Amino acid sequence: MRLLLAALAVTCTASYSYADSQDIDRVTGVWQCVEVCQCPNPNPGKYACIKADPDKKSLKIWNECDNETTGSYDTATRTVTADSWHITGTVNADFSRLKWTTNQTVWNKAVSPDPTFCAQ
C-alpha cells in the first residue's frame, strides 16, 4: 500500500507563473495564484497553486489535489521573508499526491518588471 501511494505522488512543475500581472500589491484580503500546477489522477481537473497575500506578506498553498484537503488552505512548511516591496519565499509541500518545492517572488507594482506569463 505504501508503494502504491508513492506511485500516485507527483512532483509539481508550474503550468504558468506571473510577476504582478494583476496588480497584486493593490489586492488586499484576496489571495492571488502566482504559480499553478495541474493535479495528477484521480483529480485531473483540479489544481494546486501558490497564493500570495500582499497584506500579510505571506505565501500559502491552495491544494485541491488531495481529497482530504480539497478547498482549504493547507499548512505547509515554508520560510518567508518580506518587506513592503516584495514577498520572497520557499514553499515545500508534501501531501499524499502532491510533492512541490518552489521559490517564488511576488513584486508589487512599484518595482516589478514588466508583467510576463511563462508557459512551461
trRosetta pair geometry for C-beta under 8 A, 3 or more apart (Angstrom, degrees):
i j d omega theta_ij theta_ji phi_ij phi_ji
1 4 5.6 -50 -151 30 36 115
1 5 6.7 34 153 -16 65 102
2 5 6.0 -53 -152 35 34 109
2 6 6.5 34 151 -19 64 106
3 6 5.6 -55 -149 36 34 113
3 7 6.4 37 152 -23 66 104
4 7 5.7 -54 -152 31 32 113
4 8 6.8 30 152 -20 64 104
5 8 5.7 -55 -152 32 36 111
5 9 6.9 41 152 -28 65 100
5 96 6.0 -69 -164 -165 112 95
6 9 5.9 -48 -154 21 36 113
8 40 6.8 166 -179 101 67 134
8 41 7.7 -103 -144 86 90 76
8 96 7.3 8 91 147 121 83
8 97 5.4 -58 135 -113 103 85
9 40 8.0 140 -160 33 15 148
9 95 7.9 168 -122 88 101 61
9 96 6.8 -125 -81 158 98 38
9 97 5.7 -155 -102 -139 56 29
9 98 7.0 -116 -146 -18 79 12
9 99 5.3 61 169 -20 114 108
10 40 4.5 134 -10 -42 136 136
10 97 7.0 11 15 171 82 68
10 98 6.9 -19 59 -112 76 47
10 99 6.7 -160 93 32 31 88
11 99 5.0 -45 -97 85 61 104
11 100 7.0 141 -162 -86 54 50
12 37 4.0 140 -167 79 108 172
12 48 6.5 -73 -113 67 158 125
12 93 7.6 10 19 63 133 127
12 98 5.9 17 -41 -159 122 89
12 99 6.8 179 -3 77 80 47
12 100 3.9 -9 39 -95 121 106
12 102 7.8 -57 92 -43 105 117
13 37 6.3 129 69 -114 32 124
13 120 6.2 -119 144 116 110 147
14 17 5.1 -4 172 -41 155 101
14 35 4.7 -70 -114 -166 124 98
14 36 6.4 84 -153 57 77 44
14 37 5.8 -96 -109 -68 34 89
14 102 7.0 91 -52 -118 109 141
14 120 5.9 96 85 13 77 141
15 36 5.0 -45 45 95 106 91
15 37 5.6 153 -18 -110 88 41
15 38 6.0 83 -60 -24 131 86
15 47 7.9 -66 8 -135 139 122
15 119 7.5 -23 166 -140 60 67
15 120 6.7 -143 -144 46 21 95
16 35 7.6 -158 95 -136 44 50
16 36 6.0 8 50 44 74 103
16 117 5.7 -9 -166 -167 125 89
16 118 6.3 153 -148 70 69 54
16 119 5.7 -28 -93 -95 96 55
16 120 7.1 -172 -81 6 45 85
17 34 6.2 32 -153 155 83 67
17 35 4.4 -4 -102 -100 101 83
17 36 7.7 180 -79 15 58 67
17 104 7.5 -145 -148 -122 132 95
17 118 5.9 -13 51 50 80 105
18 21 4.0 -48 168 -2 139 123
18 22 7.6 77 105 -6 141 85
18 34 6.5 -122 56 -148 70 63
18 115 6.3 17 -174 -165 106 89
18 116 6.7 -175 -135 79 70 46
18 117 5.5 -21 -91 -95 103 64
18 118 7.7 174 -81 12 54 78
19 105 7.5 5 -114 97 105 84
19 106 7.1 -180 -136 -133 62 47
19 107 5.6 25 -174 28 103 105
19 112 5.4 169 148 -162 103 114
19 113 6.0 35 101 54 150 88
19 115 6.2 -158 77 -122 71 53
19 116 6.3 24 30 37 99 81
20 23 6.6 45 -174 -92 84 26
20 24 5.4 -112 -115 15 62 99
20 25 7.1 -1 -125 -12 111 93
20 106 6.9 127 -58 -172 75 71
20 107 5.2 -63 -33 77 126 81
20 108 6.7 118 -104 -153 130 15
20 109 5.9 163 -172 -82 135 54
20 112 3.9 -56 22 -116 152 172
20 115 5.7 -116 88 -91 73 93
21 115 3.9 117 -99 -163 72 127
21 116 7.5 -127 -73 38 113 22
21 117 6.7 40 -80 -63 159 85
22 27 6.9 14 123 -28 101 141
22 32 5.9 -166 71 -145 132 144
23 26 4.6 -15 148 31 111 112
23 27 6.6 122 102 -25 78 93
23 109 5.4 5 -132 -67 77 123
24 27 5.7 -58 -147 32 41 111
24 32 5.2 -128 -117 49 102 151
24 34 7.4 16 -92 -82 156 110
24 52 6.2 32 -179 86 142 123
24 54 5.4 153 144 -50 83 128
24 106 5.7 -68 93 177 157 120
24 108 6.9 -118 78 -110 82 57
24 109 8.0 169 42 -44 59 79
25 54 5.2 175 -121 -155 41 154
25 108 3.1 64 -71 -139 140 100
25 109 5.2 -120 36 0 125 84
25 110 7.2 -39 47 0 173 86
26 54 7.9 14 8 77 18 160
26 109 6.9 12 -23 -13 102 132
27 30 4.9 -74 170 61 108 109
27 32 6.0 84 82 -39 153 124
27 54 6.4 107 68 23 71 126
28 54 6.6 -90 -93 75 62 98
28 55 4.5 85 -144 -64 87 122
29 55 6.3 31 -46 -5 52 153
31 51 3.8 27 175 172 114 135
31 52 7.1 147 -153 59 71 31
31 53 5.7 -42 -98 -76 79 83
31 60 7.1 -55 -133 53 140 113
31 62 7.1 137 125 -49 144 127
31 73 8.0 167 -52 -93 168 120
32 51 6.3 146 67 -150 31 80
32 52 6.0 -29 62 54 86 82
33 36 5.4 37 167 -67 133 102
33 49 3.9 -19 -137 156 110 152
33 50 7.0 104 -156 67 62 48
33 51 5.7 -49 -90 -91 48 77
33 62 7.2 -80 -93 36 95 131
34 49 7.4 138 40 170 45 102
34 50 5.3 -55 61 92 90 96
34 51 6.9 137 5 -120 85 27
34 52 5.1 38 -22 -9 134 113
34 104 5.9 105 106 -167 129 131
34 106 5.4 -86 -109 -86 157 115
35 49 6.2 164 84 -157 48 75
35 50 4.3 23 48 31 99 112
35 102 5.9 -162 108 156 162 161
35 104 5.9 -123 -11 -101 132 125
36 47 5.6 -4 -168 178 101 133
36 48 7.4 156 -152 85 55 44
36 49 4.3 -22 -100 -100 70 106
36 50 8.0 -124 -62 22 42 67
37 47 6.6 158 81 -158 40 83
37 48 5.6 -11 59 61 89 88
37 49 7.3 167 17 -84 60 57
37 100 6.9 -167 24 -109 148 132
38 44 6.8 17 168 -164 110 62
38 46 8.0 122 -159 84 59 40
38 47 5.8 -55 -109 -105 41 82
39 43 4.4 -25 116 95 145 97
39 44 6.2 -147 84 -108 82 24
39 45 7.8 -21 50 54 109 29
39 46 4.6 9 11 78 139 84
39 47 6.0 -138 -22 -92 88 26
39 48 6.4 102 -75 -17 87 90
39 64 6.3 -101 -47 91 141 83
39 65 3.7 178 -124 -107 113 87
39 97 7.0 43 -163 124 97 127
39 98 7.2 -62 -123 -77 81 112
40 43 7.5 57 77 54 42 72
40 44 7.0 -26 177 -90 22 72
40 65 7.0 50 31 -152 69 117
40 97 6.0 -145 53 177 106 107
40 98 8.0 179 13 -81 98 69
41 44 5.5 -8 -81 -51 62 100
43 46 4.4 -28 160 30 109 119
43 64 6.5 -156 156 132 142 84
43 65 5.6 172 70 -142 132 46
43 67 7.2 180 -57 -65 132 76
43 97 7.5 106 29 111 112 161
46 64 3.7 -125 172 119 125 123
46 65 6.3 -178 98 -80 114 46
46 70 7.5 -66 -147 -126 160 100
47 64 5.8 44 56 43 41 120
47 65 7.7 -25 176 -57 12 84
48 61 6.4 1 -177 -176 106 98
48 62 6.4 175 -153 90 56 59
48 63 4.6 8 -118 -116 109 61
48 64 6.2 -158 -72 30 63 67
48 65 5.2 -37 -43 -19 116 110
48 93 7.5 171 167 130 147 174
48 98 5.6 82 -27 -138 163 156
48 100 6.9 -154 109 -27 141 160
49 61 7.5 166 85 -152 34 58
49 62 5.3 -2 55 54 80 103
50 59 5.9 -9 -174 -169 101 111
50 60 7.6 154 -157 79 56 33
50 61 6.2 -37 -102 -99 57 64
50 91 5.7 175 -115 21 117 160
50 102 6.2 -115 -47 79 144 137
50 104 5.3 -166 131 -54 158 164
51 59 7.0 151 78 -156 45 58
51 60 5.3 -22 62 65 96 83
51 61 7.4 151 16 -109 84 14
51 62 5.4 59 -21 -19 124 109
51 73 7.9 -85 47 -117 135 103
52 58 7.5 172 -149 89 55 38
52 59 5.6 -26 -98 -100 69 74
52 87 5.3 156 -150 67 120 151
52 104 7.4 -148 -67 134 115 131
52 106 4.4 29 -116 -12 174 166
53 56 4.4 11 111 42 126 99
53 57 7.2 -59 91 -2 79 15
53 58 5.3 1 49 55 107 80
53 59 7.8 -166 16 -79 77 28
53 60 7.2 34 -15 3 109 107
54 57 7.0 24 -162 -77 33 53
54 87 7.1 -128 -105 -28 58 127
54 106 7.4 -118 -83 120 88 130
54 108 6.8 101 -140 -92 129 101
57 80 7.3 154 138 145 78 124
57 82 3.5 172 179 108 116 155
57 83 7.7 118 -137 -5 143 7
57 87 5.5 -176 -158 -98 65 103
58 80 5.5 106 -131 101 62 171
58 82 7.2 -102 -65 -16 43 150
58 87 7.1 -118 -38 -146 7 133
58 89 7.7 57 -159 -54 47 157
59 78 5.9 -147 79 -176 101 151
59 80 5.5 174 18 -95 96 129
59 87 6.3 149 -51 151 94 126
59 89 4.4 -154 13 60 138 150
59 91 5.6 -110 125 -66 129 119
59 104 6.2 131 -119 70 150 130
59 106 7.9 156 -85 -2 103 124
60 73 5.2 -2 158 -160 143 111
60 74 7.4 151 177 57 94 57
60 76 7.3 137 -154 26 57 101
60 78 7.7 -126 -99 -3 43 162
61 73 7.4 129 74 -160 50 63
61 74 5.1 -38 82 60 101 105
61 76 4.8 49 9 -8 128 140
61 91 6.1 143 -59 179 103 135
61 93 5.2 104 -97 -86 168 128
61 100 7.4 137 -123 76 136 134
62 73 6.3 -47 -95 -103 68 63
62 74 7.5 149 -114 10 20 89
63 66 6.0 11 143 25 119 94
63 69 5.1 18 88 109 111 128
63 70 8.0 -96 109 -93 67 35
63 72 7.7 -24 56 69 81 69
63 74 4.8 5 16 -10 121 139
63 93 7.0 159 -80 -156 131 142
63 95 6.0 144 -170 -44 156 162
63 98 6.1 -154 -142 42 118 158
64 69 7.9 -135 -102 100 25 79
64 70 5.4 51 -140 -131 67 73
64 71 6.8 56 -104 -46 90 51
65 95 6.6 126 79 94 112 142
65 97 4.8 -145 145 91 109 115
65 98 4.5 110 68 -49 152 121
66 69 4.8 42 80 29 105 101
66 70 7.3 -143 89 -50 51 68
66 95 4.8 -125 -30 166 141 129
66 96 5.3 108 -117 44 124 96
66 97 5.2 168 -79 27 80 103
66 98 6.5 -107 -33 5 99 106
67 70 5.8 -19 -151 -29 37 114
68 96 7.7 68 26 13 118 131
69 72 5.4 -107 -172 54 69 108
69 74 5.3 26 -172 -83 143 115
69 95 6.8 -94 23 -133 145 136
74 93 7.4 68 99 -130 136 108
74 95 7.2 -33 -166 -76 164 124
76 91 6.0 52 104 -169 135 90
76 92 6.3 -174 163 80 106 52
76 93 4.7 -46 -129 -95 143 71
76 94 7.7 138 -141 17 95 64
77 92 4.8 -23 77 67 100 108
77 94 7.8 15 17 9 110 105
78 89 5.8 25 178 173 107 125
78 90 6.7 179 -150 88 66 54
78 91 4.8 -11 -109 -111 109 65
78 92 6.7 -176 -82 25 57 70
79 89 6.3 175 89 -151 49 80
79 90 5.4 11 52 50 93 95
80 87 6.7 -14 -165 -170 111 91
80 88 7.2 154 -153 85 62 46
80 89 3.7 -20 -104 -98 78 123
81 88 5.7 -15 67 68 82 96
81 89 7.1 164 23 -82 53 70
82 86 7.0 -137 -141 103 72 45
82 87 4.5 -8 -110 -113 115 67
82 88 6.8 171 -85 25 61 63
82 89 7.7 -19 -56 -49 96 101
83 86 6.8 24 52 44 80 61
84 108 7.7 -39 147 1 60 150
85 107 6.9 -15 156 -148 79 73
85 108 5.7 -120 -157 26 46 110
85 110 6.8 -91 -130 71 90 112
85 111 5.1 19 -167 22 117 144
86 105 5.8 11 171 -174 127 92
86 106 6.2 168 -159 83 75 49
86 107 4.7 -28 -102 -105 110 57
86 108 6.5 -134 -76 -4 58 77
86 111 6.9 -87 -47 78 106 126
87 104 7.7 -3 109 113 93 94
87 105 7.0 166 84 -151 53 46
87 106 4.6 3 51 50 100 101
88 103 7.8 1 -171 -177 83 88
88 104 7.3 179 -144 93 44 51
88 105 4.7 -3 -103 -105 83 85
88 106 7.9 -163 -70 24 45 61
89 103 7.5 -176 97 -149 38 54
89 104 5.9 -12 62 60 77 89
90 101 7.2 4 -178 -170 94 86
90 102 7.4 178 -149 89 56 38
90 103 5.3 -26 -99 -100 78 72
90 104 7.8 154 -94 18 31 72
91 100 7.2 -7 111 116 100 99
91 101 7.1 -180 89 -142 56 43
91 102 5.6 -5 55 57 96 83
91 104 6.7 8 0 8 111 118
92 100 7.6 166 -154 91 33 58
92 101 5.1 4 -110 -106 72 88
93 98 5.7 -24 126 120 126 104
93 99 6.9 176 94 -147 79 26
93 100 4.2 12 48 54 115 95
93 101 7.4 -158 27 -67 66 48
94 99 6.1 23 -116 -117 60 74
95 98 4.3 22 54 50 113 91
95 99 7.6 -146 42 -65 62 46
107 111 5.5 -118 -170 88 114 84
107 112 3.5 149 102 -93 123 83
107 113 7.1 96 41 9 159 65
108 111 6.3 55 64 32 76 86
108 112 6.4 -149 85 -35 25 103
109 112 6.0 -49 -121 16 23 116
112 115 7.2 34 132 -70 130 67
113 116 7.3 -16 107 -6 108 111
